[in-house]
Amino acid sequence: MSLEVDVLKPAIGAKVRLDRSAIGDSAVSQELLMLLERHTVLVFPRIGLTDPQQLALTDALGERVNIAARVPGRGGADAVYQVTLNKGAKIEPEYVLGTFFWHMDGLTVDVPPPKATVLSARRLAPKGGQTEFASTKAAYAALPPEEKRELEGVRVYHTVTASVREFCPPEGLDDARRAMGREHPLVWTRRDGTKSLIIGSTADRVIGMSQAEGRALLSRLLEWTAQPAFTYRHCWEEGDCVIWDNTSALHRVIPYAADSGRMMHRTALAGVESAA
Ligand SMILES: [Fe+2]
């Protein structure tokens, strides 16, 4: 089995032609996982998945994790999470507005960060709403060797309060979210030895560094990662699905209006802790 693949950029992104009827085929799943590892972001143009099909695709690739349900008190969250600012939806505006800033999913919950996120475009915003991705794997690989050595063993504390600091004071969060935080290595190591940076808006402080030194390091790495060679901007069409390697890439959405109707459906694959 060989899928039709168009590479979007050398460092990040590939477009994959997948027939919905091939979802669940084990050879196809293996190939998709290999492509995800190689290209970090996989785009399935206008595949038009229903929720059951999106769940089936997610389950075919590995164990599923519901990160929305890991927020204390939200154990009953739906299996498919709706990312939207629509009034009347079960929205958490501070969480959705946080997606306007570079981040990785699930860094502050009590399970390993998801291996991958699966996102389907159900309804687009007339303006804005494109999603940008930046490969922290390519960014790490391109660092000079002495900088890589300096980052070894460095650990970072990630919080929800940090992720909303641009627009919401800590008091604006509910108690459960205000208390959420988790420590991760700055350099993520996979079983195959490949490495990436774990950074983004949730990064609150670098353990053992002064606030100024830590934040300067984090913002320098963020700027380095966001350079054009390592980034891909996806301009959604209705029905598109994108799967990305969550610990190898940052993502953010170009701001869209609260009344735009934009609706994305999200599922995620469970991850494992860094090997080092
Ligand atoms: Fe996200």
Residues whose N, C-alpha, C, O or C-beta is under 5 A from the ligand:
A	BS01	LIG	D105
